Amino acid sequence: MNENKMGVMPVDKLIISMSLPIMISMLVQALYNIIDSIFVAMISENALTAVSMAFPIQNLMIAVGVGTAVGVNALLARSLGERDFDKVNKIAENSVFLIFVSFLLFFIIGLFFSEAFYRSQTDIAEIVDYGTQYMTICCCFSLGIFTQVMFERLLQATGKTVYTMFTQGIGAVVNIILDPILIFGLFGLPAMGVAGAAAATVIGQIVGGILSVIFNQVKNQEVRIQMRGFRPNGGIIGQIYQIGVPAIIMQAIGSLMTYGMNRILISFTSTATAVFGVYFKLQSFVFMPVFGLNNGIIPIIAYNYGAGSKERVVKTIKHGTAYAVVILTVGLILFQVAPGPMLRMFNASDTMMAIGIPALRIISTSFFFAAFSISCSAAFQALGKAVYSMVISIVRQLLVLLPVAFGLAMLGNVDLVWWAFPIAEVAAIILTVFFMQKMNREIIQKIGESY
């Protein structure tokens, strides 16, 4: 087999070729998230709040899917670098089994716990009704998102990131097209309201999932999935989750943080909760490209780690961090200059504008610091130290952000609550520097010594 491009292509060109398609597809995903909420906001502010309050469960779903796939991605890329092609195929086959396990878990959550989840946050009947419809559909038809995420990571692990641009892009376009049709009942279809937004979402995910499977079977020659006679391999699944569990916990912590912030903010007004939801939609347009950059960098680092190339590992980490800083600095400028126009896209009331403009400006001051922490998390995951990222997330979101937000809320001014975000990010960057230095001494500087 010819040398994989991850071991020979110039690093900057490789980062761009690996990451740009993922970044574009994630920008499209962010765009559909924003458009989805814009249409929902046309129903009512309570509908927007209900969809926003579903974020912890949706984020948990993504955490399980992406975290598992991160483990598969890093382990598979490392095995490719070591040229252990039999293990590559076994990893891929076990990843298919894990897709169905993940789907079953959220099918049960959606079917039996959706209403209880909303009632734990609010007693506003309309929000509970809208939210229960939305969450039930998203969870019970989640096979598409788990399939899409996993098979896209198989493509990324072998350097074929251009195909993920099509799977995510086409799925998002389907969602955008179906949103107004199903929400408002166009072309003779019944108006489904919030349930229509959920249906458009899962249909788009199913389309993306089907495409990702097709691309893997047709284009991914380095991975062969043969499920006939398959038996789960406990050893491989254990190795996947050794990397994947910290990544799952790291992302799932975001669900706990969001749930806690919703509880804090709704004590002021449901509009404050809606503002928080809108912020997450808007910030995704800035952070999604950085996450796409990370997704492209992880297999590069893992491959060259497996191949014993310290120089390429170090150069990838440094250049990836520089690109992330540039992207999030642009995002910081946009949030400082144009928070009003951003909020008006969501049919914001005067009250929402009054709360939202200072919120966007204050929270976005954390973007610059976040760039370094996010970039380093890619290195932690690729080099088998995903637990570092997990610890940083726990400190940032649970040990600093929520307690600080709660304390500031006690002062009775919602504007003060938003300062918890930059405060938490400063704590995170201090811890990130410590772990990065530790990993450099123990792993990076020793790469290639046994070769």
Secondary structure, 3 states (H helix, E strand, C coil): CCCCHHHCCCHHHHHHHHHHHHHHHHHHHHHHHHHHHHHHHCCCHHHHHHHHHCHHHHHHHHHHHHHHHHHHHHHHHHHHHCCCHHHHHHHHHHHHHHHHHHHHHHHHHHHHHHHHHHHCCCCCHHHHHHHHHHHHHHHHCCHHHHHHHHHHHHHHHCCCCHHHHHHHHHHHHHHHHHHHHHHHCCCCCCCCCHHHHHHHHHHHHHHHHHHHHHHHHHHCCCCCCCCCCCCCCHHHHHHHHHHHHHHHHHHHHHHHHHHHHHHHHHCCCHHHHHHHHHHHHHHHHHHHHHHHHHHHHHHHHHHHHHHCCHHHHHHHHHHHHHHHHHHHHHHHHHHHHCHHHHHHCCCCCHHHHHHHHHHHHHHHCCHHHHHHHHHHHHHHHHCCCHHHHHHHHHHHHHHHHHHHHHHHHCCCCHHHHCCHHHHHHHHHHHHHHHHHHHHHHHCHHHCCCCC
